[in-house]
Amino acid sequence: MEPEIQIGMRVVLFIPSTSKYDEEKGLALPSIVEKIQGEEYIYIQMPTYHGYYYPLPRETILLRCFFDSMPYSLEVRYEEMVENEGFMLAKMKRLSPIKEHQMRESYRLKCMIPVTIERTSNKRSADNDHVSENSEWDGFTIDLSEGGMLLSTNEFLQEGESIIVSLDLGGQESLESRVLRVEEVPKAKYRFKAALQFEHQQQQQTQRIYRYIVRVQVEHMKRE
């Protein structure tokens, strides 16, 4: 069965960052398909952000969705905001066919989730006294994306070392990760911030992380 956008489908608009220095890399705005007009236009509930309708850009953006548990996306452009039966809808023009989404973009979800961090080796750097002999300890996420995370920890991690991070995303996940960078945070409860890149992920695991991010965004929208 060919994937297609359907009324009632939950979707996410991915708005790329306009700043090359912005670590967020983009904004994910969840919504629901309310109306389809021929093959040219899709009407979705006007996305909100912090309680307000988000001012959608006129540039090409991605509309993401899942079909049979697989991620898909298509390029769309915001045309206008219209009222329909008491709802404010965003009229989106299709610019491309729907296709399997390769997840090249990475939205970072701000979140604080308890994690367990495990070293894959106890190798100590000869010139770094920060590194302890602990092989397993606890920390918290600062943000999360399909491809990595930023976390808080009281144990120093060396750039380039491999670790395993375990956390609950509606199901237990163990993520093999490589440390990209480490920053010391003086006088903070957790002394270090570490940026991680996930490695050796299965496609299903990447999809589960993405679905978790979308689910949290949808719940956040409902609360607002």
C-alpha positions in Angstrom: 0.0 0.0 0.0 1.4 3.4 -1.0 1.9 5.9 1.8 -0.3 9.0 1.6 -1.4 11.8 3.9 -4.7 11.2 5.5 -7.3 13.2 7.4 -6.7 12.8 11.2 -3.0 11.8 10.7 -0.6 13.3 13.2 2.2 15.1 11.5 5.2 17.3 12.4 6.5 20.4 10.6 10.2 20.7 10.8 11.4 24.3 10.8 15.2 24.5 10.1 17.2 27.0 12.2 18.1 30.2 10.5 21.4 30.5 12.5 24.4 28.3 11.8 25.4 28.8 15.4 22.1 27.5 16.8 22.7 24.1 18.4 19.0 23.4 18.3 19.3 22.9 14.5 15.5 23.3 14.1 12.1 23.3 15.6 9.5 20.5 15.4 5.9 21.6 15.5 3.3 18.8 15.9 -0.1 19.1 14.3 -3.0 17.1 12.8 -4.3 16.9 9.3 -7.8 18.4 9.1 -8.5 18.6 5.4 -7.1 17.6 2.0 -7.9 19.6 -1.1 -7.1 17.6 -4.2 -3.5 16.7 -4.7 -2.2 20.2 -4.2 -3.1 21.4 -0.6 -3.1 20.0 2.9 -4.8 21.8 5.7 -3.4 21.1 9.2 -4.3 22.6 12.6 -2.3 25.8 13.0 0.8 24.8 15.1 1.2 26.5 18.4 4.4 27.3 20.3 4.3 28.5 23.9 0.6 29.1 23.7 0.7 31.2 20.5 0.2 30.3 16.8 3.6 29.9 15.4 4.5 32.3 12.5 5.3 29.8 9.8 7.9 30.8 7.3 7.1 31.1 3.6 10.2 29.0 2.7 10.1 25.3 1.9 9.7 23.2 5.0 9.3 19.4 5.8 6.1 17.8 6.8 6.9 14.5 8.6 4.6 11.6 9.4 4.6 7.8 10.0 3.0 5.2 7.9 3.0 1.6 9.0 5.6 2.6 11.7 8.0 4.0 9.0 8.9 7.7 8.8 8.0 9.6 5.7 8.2 13.3 4.7 7.3 15.7 1.9 8.2 19.3 1.2 5.5 21.8 1.7 5.1 25.6 1.8 2.8 27.6 4.1 0.3 29.6 2.1 -2.1 31.2 4.6 -4.0 30.7 7.9 -7.7 30.0 7.4 -10.7 29.4 9.7 -12.7 26.2 9.4 -15.5 25.3 11.8 -13.9 27.1 14.7 -10.4 25.8 14.0 -7.5 27.9 12.7 -5.8 25.9 9.9 -2.6 26.3 8.1 -3.0 25.8 4.3 0.1 24.0 3.1 1.0 23.5 -0.6 2.6 20.2 -1.6 6.0 20.8 -3.3 7.2 17.2 -3.6 5.9 13.6 -3.5 5.8 11.8 -0.2 8.9 9.6 0.4 10.7 7.7 3.1 12.4 10.1 5.4 16.1 9.6 5.9 16.3 11.7 9.1 19.1 13.9 8.0 17.8 16.8 10.1 18.0 16.5 13.8 15.6 18.2 16.2 16.8 18.4 19.7 14.1 18.0 22.4 14.8 19.8 25.7 14.2 17.2 28.4 15.5 15.9 31.7 15.4 12.1 31.7 17.4 9.9 34.2 20.2 7.9 32.4 22.7 5.3 33.4 26.1 5.7 31.9 28.5 2.8 31.4 32.1 2.9 30.3 33.1 0.3 27.7 36.6 0.5 29.1 38.2 2.0 32.2 41.1 3.4 30.4 42.5 6.5 32.2 44.2 9.3 30.3 47.8 9.8 31.6 47.4 13.6 31.5 43.8 13.9 32.8 43.2 13.6 36.5 39.4 14.1 36.1 38.8 10.5 35.0 37.8 8.1 37.8 37.7 4.3 37.8 33.8 4.3 38.0 32.5 2.0 35.3 28.8 2.9 35.8 26.9 5.9 37.2 23.8 8.1 36.8 23.2 11.3 35.0 20.4 13.3 33.2 19.7 14.3 29.7 19.7 18.0 28.8 18.4 17.4 25.2 17.8 14.5 22.9 17.7 14.0 19.2 17.5 10.9 16.9 21.3 11.0 16.5 22.6 12.1 19.9 22.1 13.8 23.2 23.6 16.4 25.6 23.8 15.1 29.2 24.8 16.2 32.7 27.1 14.0 34.7 29.4 14.2 37.8 31.9 11.9 36.1 34.3 13.2 33.5 34.1 11.7 30.0 37.0 11.9 27.6 36.4 13.2 24.0 36.4 10.2 21.7 35.6 7.5 24.2 32.8 5.1 23.8 30.1 4.6 26.4 26.6 3.0 26.7 23.7 5.2 27.8 20.5 3.6 29.1 17.2 5.4 29.6 13.5 4.9 29.5 11.7 6.3 26.4 8.4 4.5 27.0 10.6 1.4 26.9 14.2 0.8 27.9 16.8 1.8 25.4 20.6 1.2 25.5 22.5 3.5 23.2 26.1 2.9 22.2 27.6 6.5 22.0 30.7 8.4 21.3 31.7 11.5 23.3 32.1 14.4 21.0 32.9 17.1 23.5 32.9 17.8 27.3 32.4 21.0 29.1 33.1 21.6 32.9 30.3 23.6 34.6 31.7 25.2 37.8 29.5 25.3 40.9 26.7 23.3 39.2 25.0 20.3 40.7 26.4 18.2 37.8 30.0 19.2 37.1 30.1 18.3 33.4 28.1 18.5 30.2 28.9 16.0 27.5 27.7 15.9 23.9 27.2 12.4 22.6 26.7 10.9 19.1 24.8 7.6 18.9 26.6 4.8 17.1 25.6 1.4 15.7 21.9 2.2 15.9 19.3 -0.1 14.3 16.7 1.7 12.2 14.0 0.6 14.5 15.8 2.2 17.5 16.2 5.5 15.6 12.4 5.4 14.8 11.6 4.8 18.5 13.6 7.8 19.5 11.9 9.9 16.8 8.4 8.7 17.9 9.2 9.6 21.5 10.2 13.1 20.5 7.0 13.5 18.4 4.9 12.1 21.3 6.3 14.6 23.8 5.8 17.5 21.4 2.1 16.4 20.9 1.5 16.2 24.6 3.1 19.6 25.1 0.8 21.1 22.4 -2.3 19.6 24.2 -1.2 21.1 27.5 -0.9 24.6 25.9 
